[in-house]
Amino acid sequence: MPAIKRYWRKGMNRADAPYLPLTPEVVDAHLRGETHIGLYPLSDDETFWWVAADFDKKPRWLTPNR
């Protein structure tokens, strides 16, 4: 489901929703760290096929103790 202007509300009609476009400028801003993009590939029955995450910083538990 594409991003919606403002936010998704329960009972909102998807056909009339004000969707936001995913443009090259939006992707570029995300890759430069200026904005966040989330992708939630949910089906109508609220299931999903995959999940992806991008963690830019090394977690503390991976840092050796000194």
N, C-alpha and C positions, 0 to 999 in steps of 0.2 A: 504494500500500500504506500503510495507516495506521501510525502510530508504535506501537512495541511496548515494553511495560514492560521495563526493564533494557536489553536490546539484542537484535538479530537474530543468530541463530546458524545457520551452514550446516546444512542438513538439517532445520531446524525446520518443523514442520507448521503451515501458516498457519491451518488450521481450529481448532487448539487454542491459538494464540498469544494471550497476554494483551495485547490492543490497548488503547491509550490513547485516550480520547475527545478530539475537537477541539471544545471548548466555547466559548461567548462569552467566558468568563472567561480562557481560554487565549489567545484572539485579542487580548483587551484587554491582557493582560500583555505580549504581544508588541509591540503598538503603543505601549505605554508604555516599551519597552526593558528590561523586567524578565526576559524569557525569549526564546529563539530558537525559531523554527518553521522547519523545512525540509520541502520537498515534493519527493518523488522519484517522478514518474509513470512508473515502469518497467512494461513489459508482462512477461508470462511468458517471452518470448524475450529479455529484458533490453534491449529497445529503448525509446525514449521519443519522445513527440510534441512536447514543448516543455520549455523551462527558463526559470525566472524568478529574478532576483536583486535584492536590495535593498541598496544601498550608501549608508549614511547620511553618510559623511564624504567630502569632496572629495579625490581623489587628489593627491599632490604634483606629478605631472607636469602637472596642470591649473592649478597655482598659478603666477602670473607671477613671474619672478625680479626681485628688487629690488636 
